[in-house]
Amino acid sequence: MTELTAAAFTERLLAVASEEERVERLRYFKTGPGDYAEHDTFIGVRMGEIFRLAKGFIDLADEEIERLLDSPIHEVRAGALSIMDKRARRRSTTEEQRRALFELYLRRHDRIDCWDLVDLAAVHVVGRYLAERERGILDDLARSGDVWERRTAIMATLYFVRAGELDDTCRLAEALLHDEHDMVQKPVGALLRETGKHDRPRLLAFLDEHAASMPRTSLRYAMEHLDADTRRHYRARRDQEETAQNRSGRR
């Protein structure tokens, strides 16, 4: 029987690490000076292996999960978030357990400091917990000076969108519309795209109002499932606004 401790999980991860995969992950993540994964250590474990191991540690005690989050090894922290996600998804998980996961996620957001770590658990650990609750915490996160907290705010709303609830996504997308970080611009656009799958007129109304001024990255992601003519229309509006701003700046 597997010992359910942070040390045991880390040992299992180290046993399946490879130098070839480590090199590949260093290429995939930004790890140079000033990049968001600059201080991370990668040991080289595929995400599929992390998910497989996390499934066997789904009942890991919360304090042991926190020990995983304290690890300098990126894949160990990814394992912690995967365990949290799997437990939050599990039907037999109690609301008290989901509350504990939600509070742990927010309290240790300092260790959830890369795009993949946010995306692993924000939807079910944060979004699912808030589904039947007041959601003002998402607005607080959207106003944070920390890019990963802002990413959590918009990513958590994917749970609501999948249930056909679009208001929070549109509100937070508008609040984050001019975020300068591409790690926020991308999910803002992606969540708008998902909104459009449920309510295309609402997405088009959002773009009618904001396409001319929103970042190109967000616009590109938001339009991915629109037809070519519609995409050209909104890109042209964005180009016209940028040209007007450049002319104004030269006066």
N, C-alpha and C positions, 0 to 999 in steps of 0.2 A: 504494500500500500504506500502511495506517494506521501511523503511528509509535506504538509501544507504550511510551508514557511517561505518567506522571501528568499532566504538563502538557498533553499532547495530549488525554487523556480529559477534563480539566477544560475545555479549550477547546471540545470538542464539546458538553459539557453547557451551557456558557454560550450557545452558538449556538442552542439550542432552548429556552432559558428565556423565560418571558413574565411580565409584570407581573400579568396576570389570574390565572395559576396561582399566583404568589407570594402574592397576597392570599388565595386559596383555602386554600393550605397554612398560612398564618398563622392562619386560622380553625380549621383542623383540629387543629393542634398547639397545646399550651399554651406560649405564649411570653411571658406576662406576668411581672412581678416575682415571683421565688420559684418559678416553674413550671419543669418539668424541661427545657424547650427555651428557657429564658430567654436564654441566651447564643449560641444558634444563629443563623446567617445563612441565610435561604432565598432562592433565586434564582428559583424557580418552574418546576420541571421535573416532569412527570408520571412516576409510577413506571414506566409502560410504556416511556417513553423511556429511563429509567435502565436497565431490564432489557435493552432492545435494544442500547444502547451497551456495556453490560457484556459481552454475548455476544461482541462484537468484540474485547474486551480480556481475554479469559479467560486468555491466556498472559502477561499483564503480570507483570513480575518482582516478587518479594516486596517488595523495597525500594521499588519504585514504588507498590505497594499501600499500604505504610506511609506514603508521602508523601501519598497520598489521605486516609488516616485522620487525618493531621495537619491537614487543611484545616478552616477554620472554617465552611465551607459544608456544610449538612446533606446536600444532595443528592449532593455529592462523596463524603462518607463513606458514604452509602447505596450509591453506585456501588462503592466499595471492598468493602463487605460482599456486594454482589451478585456481584461477580467471584469473591470467595472461595467463595461458595455454589455458583456454577456449576462452578468447578474441582473442588470437593469432590464434587459429584455425578457428574462426568464419569467414565465407566468406565475411560478410559485413564490417569487420574491415578494416580500411584504412591503407595504407602503413605508413602514419604519425603516426597513433596509434601503429602500430607494431614497428616502430622505437622508440617510447617513451617507450614501454614495454622492448625492447632490452636494451636501455640505462639504465632503472631503474634496470633491472636484474644485469647488470655489475656494476653499481654504488653501489648497495647495496648487492654485493656478500658476504660482511661480515656477513649478516644475512641469507644467503643461505649456511648453515654450517653443513649439514648432507646429507647423500646419497639420502634419499628420497626426500628432498627438491630440490636438483639438478635434479633428474630424473623427477620430476613433470613438469618442464618447460623448461629444456635445449633444448629439441628436437624442440619444436615449437616456443618458444620465441627467442631462439638464432639461431638454425639451420634453421628454416623457413625464418627468416629475412635475413640470409646470403645467401640464396639459389641463388639469382641473383646478389650477391655482392662479393666484394673481401673478402677473408676469412683469411687474415693474423692474425686477432685478435685471432683465434683459436690456432695458433702457439705461440702467446704471452701467452695465458692462459696455454698451455701445458708446458711452461717454468716457470710457477709461483711456488713460494715456498708454496703456499696454496693448499692443497690436493683437496679441493672442486672445485677450479678453474681448476685444471688439470682434474678432473672428468667431469666438464662442457665441456671442450675442446673435449673429445672423445665422450661424450654422444650426443652433438649437431650434430655430423656427422650421427647419425641414420636417420635424415631427408634426407640427401643426399643418403644414402644407399637405403632407401626405393624407391628413384627415380632412382636407378640404377647407381648412381655416387659413385665410390669406392675409388678414388684416395686420397681424404682427410683422410678417415678412415685409409687407409694403411700407409699413411705418418705419421699421428699422433700416430698410434699404434706403429710404429717403434720408434718414438721419446720418447714415454712413456714406451717402452718395459721393461726397467729395473727399473721402479718405485718401490720403496720399500713398498708402502702402498697398502694393499689389496683392498682398496676402489677405487683404480685406476686399479689395476691388473684385477679385475673382469670385469669392463666394457670394458677394452681393449680386453680381451678374448671374451666377448660377442659380441662386434662389429666385431671382426674378424670372428666369427661364422656367423653373419648376412651377412658379405661380401661373405662368402663361399656359402650361399644359392643362391646368384646371379651369382657367378663365382667361382666354385669349384677349377679349376686349379690355380686361383690366390691365393686362401687360401693355397693350397698345396705348391705353390712356396714360399709363405711367411714362412710356417712352415719348408720347406726344408732348408731355410736360417737361421731361428732363433730358431727353436724348442729346439735345444741342450742347448741354454743359457737363454731362457725366463723363467720367474717364473712359477712354477708348477700351480699356480692358473690360470694365463692367459692361459696356455697351455690347462688345463682341460676344461675351458669354450670354447676355440676356437675349440676344437675337438668334442664337444658334439654330433654333427650330422654326424660325420664320422663313418665309419664301424669299427668294433672291431679290425680287423687286422691293419688298418691304425693307429688307436689310439695306439695300442701296439708298432708299429714301431716308432712313435714319442716319446712315453714314454721311450722306450729303448734308443733312442738317448740322451734324457735328462738325463737318469740314467748314461749312459756311460760318459757323460761330467762331471757330478757331481763326479763320481768315480775318473776320471782323475784329477780333481781339488783337491780332498781330498788327493790323493797320492802325488801330487805336493807340497801341503802344509805341508806334513809330512817330506819332504826331508830337 
